[in-house]
Amino acid sequence: MKMLKGVIHNLAALCTTGTPNRARSAGTKLLFSEETAEALLLSKARAFCNSTDLPKNEAEAINHENTFREAGKIRTSFDFKSYMLQKIKSVNQALDAAVPIREPIKFHEAMRYSLLSEGKRVCPLLCIAACELVGGQESTAMPAACGMEMIISMCLMHDDLPSLDNSDLRRGKLSHHKVFGENVTVLTGYSLVALAFEHMTAATKGVHPKTMVRAVGELARLIGPEGAVAGQVLDLLCGGKSDTGLEELEYIHRHKTADFIEAAAIVGAMLGGASEEEIDRLRKFSQCFGLMYQVVDDILDVTKSSEQLGKTGGKDSLDNKLAYPKMIGIDKSKEYAQKLSKEAKEQLVVFDTEKAAPLLAMADFALHRQK
């Protein structure tokens, strides 16, 4: 077994360029981090072990390394930075076209202010990548991807209101209500949610009506009282309480954040024609990914400044909110994030490696991001 782990480690090393740290950087030509490569190889290694008698000595074991190399041909020249920039550019162009300047001009400027501000576009990218993973096209997923960003923008705008998080900064500039006022911010949020569903259903082409109805229902469920709203409400109710624990914290994060991630991935997969097994895999992937994303967010909140984050730093501590570093410490929070990232990527081992590359790289990016 020790030899087996060594072989997997060596194969994982083949899938990175330069040092592991460099391979994990979003600014380099990323292949896969070692943990991603290992996750991909696990299923192949298990299959090998189940179908072949393990060699009796290490000398003979070395001869089997070529078998692992053949089973684990996952080396790729996938460039995540280029992929991300290209997809973000496409999403931004589609968002710009979806919300043009028209009468009433001031109100449409308010809609565009947060929607078109600089952001990571995580949910739109996940939506498109999940669609492409199962054989769909970017053009099929783009209206839904834009709809996801409209809903995300509404949530961020409302989160920043004085009655909720009371934040003055978002994405490197003044929060929406600091520019347009609280009343316009509330109304703009309503409009963006309505437009999200209208745009998704009217602009999507080539999808069966039953599939569209199912995708719309999935999105509505995951952002509503059973999903993101439930997490946000419990977050407010638990703030400042000393008798809340990890179970409540995980519930909050799984719904407040992970449900958005799940909605993006599952809607994209449905529109791309995913099977039920593929949807189930992506559901598990996105729940682990989403929780990991929020754990990292909690860590960054206490380790980075407002200038570095582009939003108000230290808000969790100031508002006495539940957060993983507060509950289990920064080091254990980092370990938990790494565990979740690995579990997320293990759900993708059954998919075509080339098509899964964007989602695998996004998991690495989300884990190692600095804002």
C-alpha positions in Angstrom: 0.0 0.0 0.0 2.9 2.4 0.7 4.2 1.7 -2.7 0.8 2.3 -4.2 0.6 5.7 -2.6 4.0 6.5 -3.9 3.0 5.6 -7.5 -0.1 7.8 -7.2 2.1 10.7 -5.8 4.5 10.3 -8.8 1.6 10.4 -11.3 0.1 13.4 -9.5 3.5 15.1 -9.9 3.2 14.6 -13.7 0.1 16.7 -13.7 1.6 19.9 -12.4 4.0 22.4 -13.8 6.8 23.8 -11.7 6.4 23.6 -8.0 3.1 22.7 -6.3 2.7 26.3 -5.1 3.2 27.6 -8.6 0.8 25.0 -10.0 -1.9 26.3 -7.6 -1.5 29.9 -8.6 -4.3 31.3 -10.7 -1.8 33.4 -12.5 0.2 30.6 -14.0 -0.5 28.1 -16.8 -2.3 25.7 -14.5 -2.5 22.0 -15.0 -3.7 20.3 -11.8 -2.6 20.5 -8.2 -1.3 17.3 -6.7 -4.4 16.8 -4.7 -6.6 17.2 -7.8 -4.5 14.7 -9.7 -4.6 12.3 -6.9 -8.4 12.6 -6.7 -8.6 11.8 -10.4 -6.3 8.8 -10.1 -8.0 7.2 -7.1 -10.8 5.6 -9.1 -8.4 4.3 -11.6 -6.1 3.0 -8.9 -9.0 1.3 -7.1 -10.0 -0.4 -10.4 -6.5 -1.6 -11.0 -6.3 -3.0 -7.5 -9.6 -4.8 -7.8 -8.8 -6.4 -11.1 -5.2 -7.3 -10.7 -3.4 -9.3 -8.0 -1.1 -7.0 -6.1 2.6 -7.9 -6.6 4.3 -9.8 -3.9 7.4 -7.6 -3.7 8.3 -4.0 -4.5 10.6 -4.9 -7.3 7.7 -6.5 -9.1 5.5 -3.6 -8.1 7.8 -1.1 -10.0 7.0 -3.0 -13.2 3.3 -2.2 -12.7 3.9 1.5 -12.6 3.4 1.7 -16.3 0.0 0.3 -15.8 -0.8 3.2 -13.6 0.7 5.6 -16.1 -1.6 4.2 -18.8 -4.6 4.2 -16.5 -3.9 7.7 -15.4 -3.2 9.7 -18.6 -4.7 12.9 -17.3 -1.8 15.3 -18.2 -3.3 18.3 -20.0 -2.3 21.7 -21.0 -5.4 23.3 -19.7 -4.9 27.0 -19.0 -7.3 28.0 -16.3 -6.4 31.7 -16.3 -7.1 32.0 -20.0 -10.3 29.9 -19.6 -11.5 32.1 -16.7 -10.8 35.4 -18.4 -12.4 34.3 -21.7 -15.6 33.1 -19.9 -15.8 36.2 -17.7 -15.5 38.3 -20.8 -18.4 36.4 -22.5 -20.5 36.6 -19.4 -19.9 40.4 -19.0 -20.8 41.0 -22.6 -24.0 39.0 -22.2 -24.9 40.8 -19.0 -24.3 44.2 -20.7 -26.7 43.2 -23.5 -29.3 41.8 -21.1 -29.6 45.1 -19.2 -29.2 48.0 -21.6 -29.5 51.6 -20.7 -33.1 52.7 -21.4 -35.9 54.6 -19.7 -36.1 55.2 -16.8 -32.3 55.8 -17.2 -31.5 56.3 -13.6 -33.2 53.0 -12.6 -31.4 51.0 -15.3 -28.1 52.6 -14.2 -28.9 51.3 -10.7 -29.5 47.8 -12.1 -26.2 47.9 -14.0 -24.1 49.3 -11.1 -23.7 46.2 -9.1 -24.5 43.7 -11.9 -21.6 44.9 -14.1 -19.1 45.6 -11.4 -15.9 43.6 -11.3 -16.5 40.2 -9.8 -15.2 36.6 -9.9 -18.4 35.4 -11.6 -18.1 32.1 -9.8 -21.7 31.0 -10.3 -21.9 31.9 -14.0 -18.7 30.1 -14.7 -19.9 27.0 -12.7 -23.2 27.0 -14.7 -21.3 27.1 -18.0 -18.7 24.6 -17.0 -21.3 22.1 -15.7 -23.3 22.4 -19.0 -20.1 21.8 -21.0 -19.1 18.9 -18.8 -22.2 16.9 -19.8 -21.9 17.8 -23.5 -23.8 21.1 -23.7 -22.7 24.4 -25.2 -21.8 27.7 -23.6 -24.5 29.4 -25.6 -27.1 27.1 -24.1 -26.1 27.9 -20.5 -25.4 31.6 -21.0 -28.9 33.0 -20.3 -29.1 30.9 -17.1 -25.5 32.0 -16.2 -26.6 35.6 -16.5 -29.7 34.9 -14.5 -27.5 33.5 -11.7 -25.4 36.6 -11.6 -28.5 38.8 -11.5 -29.7 36.9 -8.4 -26.3 36.9 -6.8 -26.1 40.7 -7.4 -29.5 41.2 -5.7 -28.4 39.1 -2.7 -25.1 41.1 -2.3 -27.0 44.4 -2.6 -29.5 43.4 0.0 -26.9 41.9 2.3 -25.1 45.2 2.4 -28.1 47.1 3.6 -28.0 48.6 7.1 -30.8 46.3 8.3 -28.6 43.2 7.4 -24.8 43.3 7.2 -24.5 47.1 7.0 -21.5 47.1 4.6 -20.2 50.2 2.8 -17.9 48.4 0.3 -18.6 45.7 -2.3 -16.3 44.5 -5.1 -13.9 47.4 -4.6 -16.4 50.2 -4.7 -19.3 51.8 -2.6 -22.1 49.4 -1.9 -25.3 50.0 -3.9 -27.3 51.7 -1.2 -24.5 54.1 -0.5 -24.8 55.4 -4.1 -28.6 55.0 -4.9 -30.2 54.9 -1.4 -31.8 52.1 0.4 -35.2 52.4 -1.2 -33.8 52.2 -4.8 -31.5 49.3 -3.7 -34.5 47.2 -2.5 -36.5 47.9 -5.7 -33.4 47.2 -7.9 -33.0 43.8 -6.2 -36.6 42.9 -6.9 -36.2 43.8 -10.6 -33.0 41.8 -11.0 -34.7 38.6 -9.6 -37.6 39.0 -11.9 -35.4 39.7 -14.9 -33.2 36.7 -14.1 -36.1 34.3 -14.6 -37.5 36.2 -17.6 -34.1 36.2 -19.3 -33.4 32.6 -18.5 -36.7 31.3 -20.0 -36.9 33.7 -22.9 -33.3 33.7 -24.2 -32.4 30.0 -23.8 -32.6 28.1 -27.1 -32.8 24.4 -28.0 -33.9 23.1 -24.6 -37.0 21.0 -24.1 -39.8 22.9 -22.2 -40.0 20.2 -19.6 -36.2 20.5 -18.9 -36.6 24.3 -18.7 -39.4 24.0 -16.2 -37.4 21.6 -14.1 -34.3 23.9 -14.2 -36.4 27.0 -13.2 -38.0 25.0 -10.3 -34.5 23.9 -9.1 -33.2 27.5 -9.2 -36.3 28.8 -7.3 -36.1 26.1 -4.7 -32.4 26.6 -4.0 -32.6 30.4 -3.6 -35.9 30.4 -1.7 -37.2 29.5 1.8 -35.7 26.0 1.6 -32.3 27.2 0.4 -30.3 30.5 0.5 -33.0 32.5 2.3 -33.2 29.9 5.1 -29.4 30.2 5.6 -29.5 34.0 5.7 -32.4 34.1 8.2 -30.6 31.6 10.6 -27.4 33.7 10.2 -29.3 36.7 11.5 -31.0 34.8 14.3 -27.8 33.2 15.5 -25.7 36.3 15.5 -24.3 37.1 19.0 -25.7 33.9 20.6 -23.2 31.9 22.7 -25.1 28.6 22.6 -24.9 27.9 18.8 -22.4 25.3 17.5 -20.9 23.8 14.4 -24.2 22.2 13.3 -25.9 25.5 13.1 -22.9 27.1 11.4 -22.7 24.4 8.7 -26.5 24.7 8.1 -26.0 28.5 7.6 -23.1 28.1 5.2 -24.6 25.2 3.3 -27.7 27.1 2.6 -26.5 30.7 2.4 -23.6 30.0 0.1 -23.5 26.3 -1.1 -27.1 26.4 -2.3 -26.2 29.1 -4.8 -23.3 27.1 -6.0 -25.5 24.0 -6.3 -28.1 26.0 -8.2 -25.5 27.2 -10.7 -24.1 23.7 -11.4 -27.3 21.8 -11.4 -29.2 24.3 -13.7 -26.2 24.3 -16.1 -26.1 20.5 -16.1 -29.8 20.1 -16.7 -29.7 22.5 -19.6 -26.8 20.5 -21.0 -28.7 17.3 -20.9 -27.2 15.6 -17.9 -28.3 12.2 -16.7 -29.6 11.6 -13.2 -26.4 10.1 -12.1 -24.4 13.1 -13.5 -26.8 15.5 -11.7 -26.3 13.6 -8.4 -22.5 13.7 -8.8 -22.6 17.5 -9.5 -24.9 18.1 -6.6 -22.5 16.5 -4.2 -19.6 18.3 -5.9 -21.3 21.7 -5.6 -22.3 21.2 -2.0 -18.7 20.5 -1.0 -17.4 23.2 -3.2 -19.9 25.8 -1.9 -19.2 25.0 1.8 -15.5 25.1 1.1 -15.9 28.5 -0.6 -17.6 29.9 2.4 -15.0 28.5 4.9 -12.3 30.2 2.8 -14.4 33.4 2.9 -14.5 33.1 6.7 -10.7 32.8 6.8 -10.1 35.7 4.5 -12.4 37.9 6.6 -10.0 37.7 9.5 -6.7 37.5 7.6 -7.1 40.2 4.9 -7.8 43.9 4.9 -10.8 45.7 3.3 -8.4 47.0 0.6 -7.3 43.5 -0.2 -10.8 42.0 -0.2 -12.6 44.8 -2.0 -15.3 44.7 0.7 -15.4 45.5 4.4 -13.0 43.1 6.2 -13.5 41.8 9.7 -17.2 42.1 9.6 -17.9 38.7 11.1 -16.0 39.6 14.2 -17.4 43.1 14.5 -21.0 41.7 14.1 -20.2 38.7 16.4 -21.3 36.4 13.6 -20.8 32.6 13.5 -17.7 31.8 11.4 -15.3 28.8 11.2 -12.2 30.6 12.5 -14.1 31.7 15.5 -15.4 28.2 16.2 -12.5 26.0 15.4 -9.5 28.3 14.7 -7.8 29.3 11.5 -5.6 26.2 11.1 -8.4 23.7 11.5 -10.6 25.9 9.2 -7.9 25.6 6.5 -7.7 21.8 7.0 -11.5 21.6 6.7 -11.5 23.6 3.5 -8.8 21.3 2.0 -10.9 18.3 3.0 -14.0 19.7 1.4 -12.1 20.6 -1.8 -10.8 17.0 -2.1 -14.2 15.5 -1.5 -15.7 17.8 -4.2 -13.1 16.8 -6.8 -13.6 13.1 -6.1 -17.1 13.5 -7.4 -15.7 14.3 -10.9 -13.5 11.2 -11.4 -16.2 9.5 -13.5 -16.3 12.4 -16.1 -14.1 12.9 -19.1 -10.9 14.5 -17.8 -10.7 17.2 -20.4 -14.3 18.3 -19.8 -13.9 18.2 -16.0 -10.7 20.3 -16.1 -12.5 23.7 -15.6 -14.4 22.5 -12.5 -11.3 20.9 -11.0 -9.3 24.0 -11.6 -12.1 26.2 -10.2 -12.0 24.1 -7.0 -8.2 24.8 -6.7 -8.8 28.4 -7.4 -11.5 28.8 -4.8 -9.4 27.0 -2.2 -6.3 29.1 -2.7 -7.8 32.5 -3.6 -6.7 35.6 -1.7 -9.9 37.6 -1.9 
